[in-house]
């Protein structure tokens, strides 16, 4: 078990409680978080006013640093004990769309870390 601040319902205070430690799925790693930030995206998610609406309950916090403690199947580029940083946007690719103006880089596809 681990302690987590959980969004149980939109626009309500976070609930600090014990939750099960997840098991990494194929292609995932489990990271013991040493430090994590809360950015405005987390606040929008907790309020339920973001265009990507997560389904409660969920644990906010997507920018962190920690130590890899377990590997899912197929993960070969990391090992247990590695120190890692976790960013919101993992990668982006594709062709810029016509709505991009003023030197902004826009991609049609992107990958973000799983937040469970």
Backbone as XML, in Angstrom:
<?xml version="1.0"?>
<chain id="A" units="angstrom">
  <residue number="1" name="UNK">
    <atom name="N" x="0.847" y="-1.177" z="0.000"/>
    <atom name="CA" x="0.000" y="0.000" z="0.000"/>
    <atom name="C" x="0.894" y="1.242" z="0.000"/>
  </residue>
  <residue number="2" name="UNK">
    <atom name="N" x="0.318" y="2.348" z="-0.474"/>
    <atom name="CA" x="1.023" y="3.621" z="-0.477"/>
    <atom name="C" x="0.020" y="4.726" z="-0.187"/>
  </residue>
  <residue number="3" name="UNK">
    <atom name="N" x="0.528" y="5.852" z="0.297"/>
    <atom name="CA" x="-0.321" y="6.991" z="0.598"/>
    <atom name="C" x="-0.409" y="7.861" z="-0.652"/>
  </residue>
  <residue number="4" name="UNK">
    <atom name="N" x="-1.620" y="8.343" z="-0.964"/>
    <atom name="CA" x="-1.828" y="9.193" z="-2.136"/>
    <atom name="C" x="-2.909" y="10.228" z="-1.850"/>
  </residue>
  <residue number="5" name="UNK">
    <atom name="N" x="-2.780" y="11.374" z="-2.495"/>
    <atom name="CA" x="-3.822" y="12.397" z="-2.474"/>
    <atom name="C" x="-4.702" y="12.141" z="-3.686"/>
  </residue>
  <residue number="6" name="UNK">
    <atom name="N" x="-5.951" y="11.814" z="-3.455"/>
    <atom name="CA" x="-6.839" y="11.310" z="-4.500"/>
    <atom name="C" x="-7.996" y="12.279" z="-4.747"/>
  </residue>
  <residue number="7" name="UNK">
    <atom name="N" x="-8.299" y="12.491" z="-6.029"/>
    <atom name="CA" x="-9.509" y="13.223" z="-6.406"/>
    <atom name="C" x="-10.636" y="12.196" z="-6.416"/>
  </residue>
  <residue number="8" name="UNK">
    <atom name="N" x="-11.529" y="12.312" z="-5.435"/>
    <atom name="CA" x="-12.673" y="11.401" z="-5.341"/>
    <atom name="C" x="-13.844" y="11.933" z="-6.161"/>
  </residue>
  <residue number="9" name="UNK">
    <atom name="N" x="-13.945" y="13.274" z="-6.206"/>
    <atom name="CA" x="-15.045" y="13.926" z="-6.904"/>
    <atom name="C" x="-14.566" y="15.318" z="-7.312"/>
  </residue>
  <residue number="10" name="UNK">
    <atom name="N" x="-15.006" y="15.796" z="-8.473"/>
    <atom name="CA" x="-14.604" y="17.107" z="-8.973"/>
    <atom name="C" x="-15.011" y="18.211" z="-8.000"/>
  </residue>
  <residue number="11" name="UNK">
    <atom name="N" x="-14.158" y="19.232" z="-7.919"/>
    <atom name="CA" x="-14.397" y="20.432" z="-7.105"/>
    <atom name="C" x="-14.519" y="20.148" z="-5.606"/>
  </residue>
  <residue number="12" name="UNK">
    <atom name="N" x="-13.909" y="19.048" z="-5.161"/>
    <atom name="CA" x="-13.928" y="18.691" z="-3.739"/>
    <atom name="C" x="-12.481" y="18.608" z="-3.244"/>
  </residue>
  <residue number="13" name="UNK">
    <atom name="N" x="-12.265" y="18.764" z="-1.953"/>
    <atom name="CA" x="-10.904" y="18.623" z="-1.423"/>
    <atom name="C" x="-10.327" y="17.239" z="-1.731"/>
  </residue>
  <residue number="14" name="UNK">
    <atom name="N" x="-9.019" y="17.177" z="-1.893"/>
    <atom name="CA" x="-8.365" y="15.891" z="-2.104"/>
    <atom name="C" x="-8.505" y="15.040" z="-0.851"/>
  </residue>
  <residue number="15" name="UNK">
    <atom name="N" x="-8.554" y="13.745" z="-1.063"/>
    <atom name="CA" x="-8.649" y="12.796" z="0.038"/>
    <atom name="C" x="-7.309" y="12.076" z="0.142"/>
  </residue>
  <residue number="16" name="UNK">
    <atom name="N" x="-6.617" y="12.216" z="1.272"/>
    <atom name="CA" x="-5.345" y="11.510" z="1.468"/>
    <atom name="C" x="-5.678" y="10.152" z="2.078"/>
  </residue>
  <residue number="17" name="UNK">
    <atom name="N" x="-5.304" y="9.095" z="1.341"/>
    <atom name="CA" x="-5.659" y="7.747" z="1.795"/>
    <atom name="C" x="-4.651" y="6.729" z="1.287"/>
  </residue>
  <residue number="18" name="UNK">
    <atom name="N" x="-4.755" y="5.530" z="1.802"/>
    <atom name="CA" x="-3.915" y="4.420" z="1.358"/>
    <atom name="C" x="-4.532" y="3.818" z="0.093"/>
  </residue>
  <residue number="19" name="UNK">
    <atom name="N" x="-3.696" y="3.590" z="-0.906"/>
    <atom name="CA" x="-4.143" y="2.969" z="-2.153"/>
    <atom name="C" x="-3.192" y="1.828" z="-2.493"/>
  </residue>
  <residue number="20" name="UNK">
    <atom name="N" x="-3.639" y="0.927" z="-3.317"/>
    <atom name="CA" x="-2.791" y="-0.190" z="-3.745"/>
    <atom name="C" x="-1.684" y="0.313" z="-4.667"/>
  </residue>
  <residue number="21" name="UNK">
    <atom name="N" x="-0.517" y="-0.275" z="-4.540"/>
    <atom name="CA" x="0.583" y="0.036" z="-5.442"/>
    <atom name="C" x="0.278" y="-0.656" z="-6.770"/>
  </residue>
  <residue number="22" name="UNK">
    <atom name="N" x="0.255" y="0.096" z="-7.886"/>
    <atom name="CA" x="-0.070" y="-0.534" z="-9.172"/>
    <atom name="C" x="1.053" y="-1.447" z="-9.662"/>
  </residue>
  <residue number="23" name="UNK">
    <atom name="N" x="0.688" y="-2.433" z="-10.442"/>
    <atom name="CA" x="1.651" y="-3.305" z="-11.100"/>
    <atom name="C" x="1.838" y="-2.788" z="-12.514"/>
  </residue>
  <residue number="24" name="UNK">
    <atom name="N" x="3.089" y="-2.566" z="-12.939"/>
    <atom name="CA" x="3.275" y="-2.034" z="-14.295"/>
    <atom name="C" x="2.821" y="-3.029" z="-15.358"/>
  </residue>
  <residue number="25" name="UNK">
    <atom name="N" x="2.111" y="-2.510" z="-16.345"/>
    <atom name="CA" x="1.677" y="-3.310" z="-17.491"/>
    <atom name="C" x="2.789" y="-3.340" z="-18.524"/>
  </residue>
  <residue number="26" name="UNK">
    <atom name="N" x="2.564" y="-4.040" z="-19.606"/>
    <atom name="CA" x="3.544" y="-4.143" z="-20.677"/>
    <atom name="C" x="3.950" y="-2.750" z="-21.161"/>
  </residue>
  <residue number="27" name="UNK">
    <atom name="N" x="5.240" y="-2.499" z="-21.222"/>
    <atom name="CA" x="5.756" y="-1.221" z="-21.700"/>
    <atom name="C" x="5.789" y="-0.128" z="-20.647"/>
  </residue>
  <residue number="28" name="UNK">
    <atom name="N" x="5.347" y="-0.425" z="-19.419"/>
    <atom name="CA" x="5.318" y="0.564" z="-18.347"/>
    <atom name="C" x="6.390" y="0.261" z="-17.310"/>
  </residue>
  <residue number="29" name="UNK">
    <atom name="N" x="6.710" y="1.282" z="-16.502"/>
    <atom name="CA" x="7.564" y="1.098" z="-15.340"/>
    <atom name="C" x="6.851" y="1.684" z="-14.129"/>
  </residue>
  <residue number="30" name="UNK">
    <atom name="N" x="7.180" y="1.175" z="-12.955"/>
    <atom name="CA" x="6.667" y="1.720" z="-11.708"/>
    <atom name="C" x="7.789" y="2.543" z="-11.094"/>
  </residue>
  <residue number="31" name="UNK">
    <atom name="N" x="7.482" y="3.801" z="-10.770"/>
    <atom name="CA" x="8.471" y="4.716" z="-10.228"/>
    <atom name="C" x="8.063" y="5.106" z="-8.812"/>
  </residue>
  <residue number="32" name="UNK">
    <atom name="N" x="8.992" y="4.935" z="-7.867"/>
    <atom name="CA" x="8.785" y="5.451" z="-6.521"/>
    <atom name="C" x="9.109" y="6.929" z="-6.579"/>
  </residue>
  <residue number="33" name="UNK">
    <atom name="N" x="8.115" y="7.762" z="-6.381"/>
    <atom name="CA" x="8.275" y="9.206" z="-6.544"/>
    <atom name="C" x="9.025" y="9.790" z="-5.349"/>
  </residue>
  <residue number="34" name="UNK">
    <atom name="N" x="10.058" y="10.567" z="-5.669"/>
    <atom name="CA" x="10.835" y="11.267" z="-4.657"/>
    <atom name="C" x="10.368" y="12.714" z="-4.555"/>
  </residue>
  <residue number="35" name="UNK">
    <atom name="N" x="10.029" y="13.304" z="-5.703"/>
    <atom name="CA" x="9.528" y="14.688" z="-5.739"/>
    <atom name="C" x="8.523" y="14.806" z="-6.871"/>
  </residue>
  <residue number="36" name="UNK">
    <atom name="N" x="7.447" y="15.561" z="-6.629"/>
    <atom name="CA" x="6.432" y="15.762" z="-7.650"/>
    <atom name="C" x="5.898" y="17.176" z="-7.553"/>
  </residue>
  <residue number="37" name="UNK">
    <atom name="N" x="5.581" y="17.729" z="-8.691"/>
    <atom name="CA" x="4.986" y="19.057" z="-8.721"/>
    <atom name="C" x="3.526" y="18.969" z="-9.080"/>
  </residue>
  <residue number="38" name="UNK">
    <atom name="N" x="2.805" y="19.998" z="-8.731"/>
    <atom name="CA" x="1.407" y="20.119" z="-9.135"/>
    <atom name="C" x="1.339" y="21.345" z="-10.028"/>
  </residue>
  <residue number="39" name="UNK">
    <atom name="N" x="0.961" y="21.149" z="-11.266"/>
    <atom name="CA" x="0.862" y="22.282" z="-12.178"/>
    <atom name="C" x="-0.612" y="22.615" z="-12.404"/>
  </residue>
  <residue number="40" name="UNK">
    <atom name="N" x="-0.845" y="23.629" z="-13.185"/>
    <atom name="CA" x="-2.219" y="24.077" z="-13.389"/>
    <atom name="C" x="-3.078" y="23.021" z="-14.094"/>
  </residue>
  <residue number="41" name="UNK">
    <atom name="N" x="-2.453" y="22.168" z="-14.889"/>
    <atom name="CA" x="-3.192" y="21.081" z="-15.530"/>
    <atom name="C" x="-3.817" y="20.174" z="-14.473"/>
  </residue>
  <residue number="42" name="UNK">
    <atom name="N" x="-3.062" y="19.890" z="-13.402"/>
    <atom name="CA" x="-3.607" y="19.068" z="-12.314"/>
    <atom name="C" x="-4.810" y="19.747" z="-11.672"/>
  </residue>
  <residue number="43" name="UNK">
    <atom name="N" x="-4.725" y="21.053" z="-11.493"/>
    <atom name="CA" x="-5.838" y="21.779" z="-10.890"/>
    <atom name="C" x="-7.075" y="21.720" z="-11.780"/>
  </residue>
  <residue number="44" name="UNK">
    <atom name="N" x="-6.882" y="21.867" z="-13.101"/>
    <atom name="CA" x="-8.015" y="21.744" z="-14.029"/>
    <atom name="C" x="-8.607" y="20.333" z="-13.963"/>
  </residue>
  <residue number="45" name="UNK">
    <atom name="N" x="-7.742" y="19.314" z="-13.920"/>
    <atom name="CA" x="-8.237" y="17.933" z="-13.844"/>
    <atom name="C" x="-9.058" y="17.727" z="-12.578"/>
  </residue>
  <residue number="46" name="UNK">
    <atom name="N" x="-8.566" y="18.235" z="-11.438"/>
    <atom name="CA" x="-9.266" y="18.063" z="-10.168"/>
    <atom name="C" x="-10.589" y="18.833" z="-10.134"/>
  </residue>
  <residue number="47" name="UNK">
    <atom name="N" x="-10.641" y="19.938" z="-10.862"/>
    <atom name="CA" x="-11.874" y="20.720" z="-10.917"/>
    <atom name="C" x="-12.867" y="20.156" z="-11.934"/>
  </residue>
  <residue number="48" name="UNK">
    <atom name="N" x="-12.379" y="19.333" z="-12.867"/>
    <atom name="CA" x="-13.252" y="18.773" z="-13.892"/>
    <atom name="C" x="-13.567" y="19.738" z="-15.010"/>
  </residue>
  <residue number="49" name="UNK">
    <atom name="N" x="-12.761" y="20.807" z="-15.140"/>
    <atom name="CA" x="-13.040" y="21.805" z="-16.180"/>
    <atom name="C" x="-12.026" y="21.785" z="-17.313"/>
  </residue>
  <residue number="50" name="UNK">
    <atom name="N" x="-11.311" y="20.710" z="-17.445"/>
    <atom name="CA" x="-10.320" y="20.544" z="-18.495"/>
    <atom name="C" x="-10.957" y="19.782" z="-19.636"/>
  </residue>
  <residue number="51" name="UNK">
    <atom name="N" x="-10.524" y="20.021" z="-20.871"/>
    <atom name="CA" x="-11.148" y="19.337" z="-22.015"/>
    <atom name="C" x="-10.902" y="17.830" z="-21.998"/>
  </residue>
  <residue number="52" name="UNK">
    <atom name="N" x="-9.841" y="17.375" z="-21.346"/>
    <atom name="CA" x="-9.609" y="15.943" z="-21.159"/>
    <atom name="C" x="-10.025" y="15.646" z="-19.725"/>
  </residue>
  <residue number="53" name="UNK">
    <atom name="N" x="-11.213" y="15.118" z="-19.556"/>
    <atom name="CA" x="-11.767" y="14.940" z="-18.220"/>
    <atom name="C" x="-11.473" y="13.531" z="-17.709"/>
  </residue>
  <residue number="54" name="UNK">
    <atom name="N" x="-10.540" y="13.423" z="-16.721"/>
    <atom name="CA" x="-10.284" y="12.100" z="-16.141"/>
    <atom name="C" x="-11.500" y="11.613" z="-15.349"/>
  </residue>
  <residue number="55" name="UNK">
    <atom name="N" x="-11.541" y="10.342" z="-15.111"/>
    <atom name="CA" x="-12.658" y="9.757" z="-14.382"/>
    <atom name="C" x="-12.231" y="9.499" z="-12.938"/>
  </residue>
  <residue number="56" name="UNK">
    <atom name="N" x="-12.854" y="10.176" z="-11.962"/>
    <atom name="CA" x="-12.501" y="9.920" z="-10.568"/>
    <atom name="C" x="-12.824" y="8.475" z="-10.179"/>
  </residue>
  <residue number="57" name="UNK">
    <atom name="N" x="-12.117" y="7.911" z="-9.226"/>
    <atom name="CA" x="-11.020" y="8.527" z="-8.499"/>
    <atom name="C" x="-9.720" y="8.458" z="-9.297"/>
  </residue>
  <residue number="58" name="UNK">
    <atom name="N" x="-8.880" y="9.493" z="-9.148"/>
    <atom name="CA" x="-7.550" y="9.499" z="-9.750"/>
    <atom name="C" x="-6.612" y="10.311" z="-8.878"/>
  </residue>
  <residue number="59" name="UNK">
    <atom name="N" x="-5.323" y="10.077" z="-9.070"/>
    <atom name="CA" x="-4.288" y="10.773" z="-8.310"/>
    <atom name="C" x="-3.604" y="11.765" z="-9.223"/>
  </residue>
  <residue number="60" name="UNK">
    <atom name="N" x="-3.732" y="13.070" z="-8.964"/>
    <atom name="CA" x="-3.063" y="14.051" z="-9.810"/>
    <atom name="C" x="-1.562" y="14.085" z="-9.525"/>
  </residue>
  <residue number="61" name="UNK">
    <atom name="N" x="-0.837" y="14.753" z="-10.394"/>
    <atom name="CA" x="0.605" y="14.873" z="-10.244"/>
    <atom name="C" x="1.289" y="14.124" z="-11.370"/>
  </residue>
  <residue number="62" name="UNK">
    <atom name="N" x="1.726" y="14.829" z="-12.382"/>
    <atom name="CA" x="2.272" y="14.175" z="-13.565"/>
    <atom name="C" x="3.697" y="14.605" z="-13.879"/>
  </residue>
  <residue number="63" name="UNK">
    <atom name="N" x="4.267" y="15.441" z="-13.067"/>
    <atom name="CA" x="5.640" y="15.868" z="-13.277"/>
    <atom name="C" x="6.417" y="15.481" z="-12.029"/>
  </residue>
  <residue number="64" name="UNK">
    <atom name="N" x="7.285" y="14.493" z="-12.160"/>
    <atom name="CA" x="7.969" y="14.008" z="-10.974"/>
    <atom name="C" x="9.336" y="13.449" z="-11.271"/>
  </residue>
  <residue number="65" name="UNK">
    <atom name="N" x="9.988" y="13.066" z="-10.214"/>
    <atom name="CA" x="11.294" y="12.419" z="-10.310"/>
    <atom name="C" x="11.329" y="11.311" z="-9.271"/>
  </residue>
  <residue number="66" name="UNK">
    <atom name="N" x="11.988" y="10.215" z="-9.623"/>
    <atom name="CA" x="12.036" y="9.111" z="-8.681"/>
    <atom name="C" x="12.925" y="7.992" z="-9.152"/>
  </residue>
  <residue number="67" name="UNK">
    <atom name="N" x="12.705" y="6.818" z="-8.572"/>
    <atom name="CA" x="13.537" y="5.646" z="-8.816"/>
    <atom name="C" x="12.660" y="4.522" z="-9.355"/>
  </residue>
  <residue number="68" name="UNK">
    <atom name="N" x="13.102" y="3.884" z="-10.429"/>
    <atom name="CA" x="12.380" y="2.750" z="-11.007"/>
    <atom name="C" x="12.426" y="1.587" z="-10.021"/>
  </residue>
  <residue number="69" name="UNK">
    <atom name="N" x="11.242" y="1.070" z="-9.653"/>
    <atom name="CA" x="11.178" y="-0.041" z="-8.700"/>
    <atom name="C" x="10.611" y="-1.322" z="-9.307"/>
  </residue>
  <residue number="70" name="UNK">
    <atom name="N" x="10.016" y="-1.243" z="-10.491"/>
    <atom name="CA" x="9.500" y="-2.439" z="-11.171"/>
    <atom name="C" x="9.350" y="-2.143" z="-12.651"/>
  </residue>
  <residue number="71" name="UNK">
    <atom name="N" x="9.510" y="-3.189" z="-13.458"/>
    <atom name="CA" x="9.422" y="-3.071" z="-14.914"/>
    <atom name="C" x="8.297" y="-3.939" z="-15.446"/>
  </residue>
  <residue number="72" name="UNK">
    <atom name="N" x="7.550" y="-3.410" z="-16.403"/>
    <atom name="CA" x="6.563" y="-4.210" z="-17.108"/>
    <atom name="C" x="7.246" y="-4.992" z="-18.226"/>
  </residue>
  <residue number="73" name="UNK">
    <atom name="N" x="6.527" y="-5.941" z="-18.780"/>
    <atom name="CA" x="7.063" y="-6.754" z="-19.868"/>
    <atom name="C" x="7.528" y="-5.875" z="-21.019"/>
  </residue>
  <residue number="74" name="UNK">
    <atom name="N" x="8.653" y="-6.229" z="-21.607"/>
    <atom name="CA" x="9.143" y="-5.545" z="-22.797"/>
    <atom name="C" x="9.965" y="-4.298" z="-22.541"/>
  </residue>
  <residue number="75" name="UNK">
    <atom name="N" x="10.100" y="-3.867" z="-21.307"/>
    <atom name="CA" x="10.897" y="-2.671" z="-21.015"/>
    <atom name="C" x="12.365" y="-3.082" z="-20.952"/>
  </residue>
  <residue number="76" name="UNK">
    <atom name="N" x="13.151" y="-2.530" z="-21.868"/>
    <atom name="CA" x="14.574" y="-2.897" z="-21.936"/>
    <atom name="C" x="15.499" y="-1.699" z="-21.781"/>
  </residue>
  <residue number="77" name="UNK">
    <atom name="N" x="14.980" y="-0.484" z="-21.863"/>
    <atom name="CA" x="15.836" y="0.698" z="-21.815"/>
    <atom name="C" x="16.039" y="1.244" z="-20.404"/>
  </residue>
  <residue number="78" name="UNK">
    <atom name="N" x="15.393" y="0.628" z="-19.413"/>
    <atom name="CA" x="15.563" y="1.015" z="-18.012"/>
    <atom name="C" x="15.762" y="-0.235" z="-17.176"/>
  </residue>
  <residue number="79" name="UNK">
    <atom name="N" x="16.270" y="-0.033" z="-15.962"/>
    <atom name="CA" x="16.400" y="-1.142" z="-15.031"/>
    <atom name="C" x="16.004" y="-0.661" z="-13.645"/>
  </residue>
  <residue number="80" name="UNK">
    <atom name="N" x="15.674" y="-1.597" z="-12.766"/>
    <atom name="CA" x="15.337" y="-1.229" z="-11.397"/>
    <atom name="C" x="16.506" y="-0.476" z="-10.779"/>
  </residue>
  <residue number="81" name="UNK">
    <atom name="N" x="16.196" y="0.593" z="-10.069"/>
    <atom name="CA" x="17.224" y="1.419" z="-9.448"/>
    <atom name="C" x="17.597" y="2.645" z="-10.260"/>
  </residue>
  <residue number="82" name="UNK">
    <atom name="N" x="17.204" y="2.688" z="-11.545"/>
    <atom name="CA" x="17.483" y="3.871" z="-12.375"/>
    <atom name="C" x="16.727" y="5.072" z="-11.827"/>
  </residue>
  <residue number="83" name="UNK">
    <atom name="N" x="17.374" y="6.227" z="-11.866"/>
    <atom name="CA" x="16.714" y="7.480" z="-11.515"/>
    <atom name="C" x="16.095" y="8.051" z="-12.780"/>
  </residue>
  <residue number="84" name="UNK">
    <atom name="N" x="14.854" y="8.491" z="-12.679"/>
    <atom name="CA" x="14.139" y="8.992" z="-13.850"/>
    <atom name="C" x="13.370" y="10.261" z="-13.522"/>
  </residue>
  <residue number="85" name="UNK">
    <atom name="N" x="13.124" y="11.043" z="-14.547"/>
    <atom name="CA" x="12.244" y="12.194" z="-14.466"/>
    <atom name="C" x="11.036" y="11.925" z="-15.336"/>
  </residue>
  <residue number="86" name="UNK">
    <atom name="N" x="9.895" y="12.413" z="-14.928"/>
    <atom name="CA" x="8.651" y="12.164" z="-15.661"/>
    <atom name="C" x="8.079" y="13.504" z="-16.097"/>
  </residue>
  <residue number="87" name="UNK">
    <atom name="N" x="7.957" y="13.671" z="-17.390"/>
    <atom name="CA" x="7.386" y="14.897" z="-17.952"/>
    <atom name="C" x="5.986" y="14.598" z="-18.466"/>
  </residue>
  <residue number="88" name="UNK">
    <atom name="N" x="5.163" y="15.627" z="-18.579"/>
    <atom name="CA" x="3.797" y="15.454" z="-19.055"/>
    <atom name="C" x="3.772" y="14.956" z="-20.488"/>
  </residue>
  <residue number="89" name="UNK">
    <atom name="N" x="4.507" y="15.602" z="-21.369"/>
    <atom name="CA" x="4.494" y="15.228" z="-22.775"/>
    <atom name="C" x="5.692" y="14.341" z="-23.076"/>
  </residue>
  <residue number="90" name="UNK">
    <atom name="N" x="5.419" y="13.072" z="-23.340"/>
    <atom name="CA" x="6.477" y="12.103" z="-23.634"/>
    <atom name="C" x="7.088" y="12.372" z="-25.005"/>
  </residue>
  <residue number="91" name="UNK">
    <atom name="N" x="6.258" y="12.513" z="-26.010"/>
    <atom name="CA" x="6.751" y="12.792" z="-27.358"/>
    <atom name="C" x="5.595" y="13.290" z="-28.217"/>
  </residue>
  <residue number="92" name="UNK">
    <atom name="N" x="5.941" y="13.920" z="-29.322"/>
    <atom name="CA" x="4.940" y="14.390" z="-30.273"/>
    <atom name="C" x="5.484" y="14.179" z="-31.676"/>
  </residue>
  <residue number="93" name="UNK">
    <atom name="N" x="4.616" y="13.887" z="-32.587"/>
    <atom name="CA" x="5.025" y="13.668" z="-33.960"/>
    <atom name="C" x="3.863" y="13.970" z="-34.883"/>
  </residue>
  <residue number="94" name="UNK">
    <atom name="N" x="4.131" y="14.028" z="-36.161"/>
    <atom name="CA" x="3.060" y="14.244" z="-37.131"/>
    <atom name="C" x="3.287" y="15.510" z="-37.926"/>
  </residue>
  <residue number="95" name="UNK">
    <atom name="N" x="2.292" y="15.877" z="-38.683"/>
    <atom name="CA" x="2.355" y="17.055" z="-39.532"/>
    <atom name="C" x="1.638" y="18.196" z="-38.841"/>
  </residue>
  <residue number="96" name="UNK">
    <atom name="N" x="2.270" y="19.362" z="-38.844"/>
    <atom name="CA" x="1.637" y="20.526" z="-38.226"/>
    <atom name="C" x="0.339" y="20.838" z="-38.956"/>
  </residue>
  <residue number="97" name="UNK">
    <atom name="N" x="-0.689" y="21.196" z="-38.190"/>
    <atom name="CA" x="-1.961" y="21.505" z="-38.833"/>
    <atom name="C" x="-2.027" y="22.987" z="-39.202"/>
  </residue>
  <residue number="98" name="UNK">
    <atom name="N" x="-3.009" y="23.357" z="-39.982"/>
    <atom name="CA" x="-3.104" y="24.720" z="-40.500"/>
    <atom name="C" x="-3.462" y="25.739" z="-39.420"/>
  </residue>
  <residue number="99" name="UNK">
    <atom name="N" x="-3.906" y="25.280" z="-38.264"/>
    <atom name="CA" x="-4.258" y="26.208" z="-37.195"/>
    <atom name="C" x="-3.021" y="26.749" z="-36.461"/>
  </residue>
  <residue number="100" name="UNK">
    <atom name="N" x="-1.859" y="26.180" z="-36.729"/>
    <atom name="CA" x="-0.634" y="26.626" z="-36.057"/>
    <atom name="C" x="-0.161" y="27.928" z="-36.686"/>
  </residue>
  <residue number="101" name="UNK">
    <atom name="N" x="0.009" y="28.931" z="-35.872"/>
    <atom name="CA" x="0.427" y="30.251" z="-36.352"/>
    <atom name="C" x="1.459" y="30.835" z="-35.397"/>
  </residue>
  <residue number="102" name="UNK">
    <atom name="N" x="2.176" y="31.811" z="-35.844"/>
    <atom name="CA" x="3.072" y="32.571" z="-34.984"/>
    <atom name="C" x="4.249" y="31.790" z="-34.452"/>
  </residue>
  <residue number="103" name="UNK">
    <atom name="N" x="4.771" y="30.838" z="-35.219"/>
    <atom name="CA" x="5.955" y="30.111" z="-34.806"/>
    <atom name="C" x="5.709" y="28.988" z="-33.822"/>
  </residue>
  <residue number="104" name="UNK">
    <atom name="N" x="4.449" y="28.706" z="-33.475"/>
    <atom name="CA" x="4.158" y="27.603" z="-32.563"/>
    <atom name="C" x="4.354" y="26.291" z="-33.285"/>
  </residue>
  <residue number="105" name="UNK">
    <atom name="N" x="4.807" y="25.296" z="-32.562"/>
    <atom name="CA" x="4.925" y="23.954" z="-33.130"/>
    <atom name="C" x="3.709" y="23.156" z="-32.678"/>
  </residue>
  <residue number="106" name="UNK">
    <atom name="N" x="2.977" y="22.608" z="-33.612"/>
    <atom name="CA" x="1.789" y="21.830" z="-33.284"/>
    <atom name="C" x="1.924" y="20.457" z="-33.923"/>
  </residue>
  <residue number="107" name="UNK">
    <atom name="N" x="1.547" y="19.436" z="-33.201"/>
    <atom name="CA" x="1.596" y="18.082" z="-33.741"/>
    <atom name="C" x="0.201" y="17.484" z="-33.700"/>
  </residue>
  <residue number="108" name="UNK">
    <atom name="N" x="-0.070" y="16.605" z="-34.638"/>
    <atom name="CA" x="-1.377" y="15.972" z="-34.698"/>
    <atom name="C" x="-1.511" y="14.848" z="-33.679"/>
  </residue>
  <residue number="109" name="UNK">
    <atom name="N" x="-0.398" y="14.279" z="-33.251"/>
    <atom name="CA" x="-0.429" y="13.166" z="-32.307"/>
    <atom name="C" x="0.573" y="13.425" z="-31.200"/>
  </residue>
  <residue number="110" name="UNK">
    <atom name="N" x="0.278" y="12.884" z="-30.025"/>
    <atom name="CA" x="1.222" y="12.986" z="-28.924"/>
    <atom name="C" x="1.021" y="11.808" z="-27.996"/>
  </residue>
  <residue number="111" name="UNK">
    <atom name="N" x="2.031" y="11.540" z="-27.167"/>
    <atom name="CA" x="1.926" y="10.482" z="-26.160"/>
    <atom name="C" x="2.215" y="11.099" z="-24.802"/>
  </residue>
  <residue number="112" name="UNK">
    <atom name="N" x="1.408" y="10.724" z="-23.834"/>
    <atom name="CA" x="1.608" y="11.208" z="-22.477"/>
    <atom name="C" x="1.728" y="10.026" z="-21.535"/>
  </residue>
  <residue number="113" name="UNK">
    <atom name="N" x="2.397" y="10.208" z="-20.390"/>
    <atom name="CA" x="2.517" y="9.103" z="-19.446"/>
    <atom name="C" x="1.154" y="8.692" z="-18.908"/>
  </residue>
  <residue number="114" name="UNK">
    <atom name="N" x="1.018" y="7.437" z="-18.563"/>
    <atom name="CA" x="-0.226" y="6.960" z="-17.964"/>
    <atom name="C" x="-0.339" y="7.475" z="-16.549"/>
  </residue>
  <residue number="115" name="UNK">
    <atom name="N" x="-1.494" y="7.940" z="-16.193"/>
    <atom name="CA" x="-1.771" y="8.372" z="-14.832"/>
    <atom name="C" x="-2.895" y="7.490" z="-14.339"/>
  </residue>
  <residue number="116" name="UNK">
    <atom name="N" x="-2.588" y="6.662" z="-13.347"/>
    <atom name="CA" x="-3.619" y="5.753" z="-12.836"/>
    <atom name="C" x="-3.886" y="6.027" z="-11.391"/>
  </residue>
</chain>
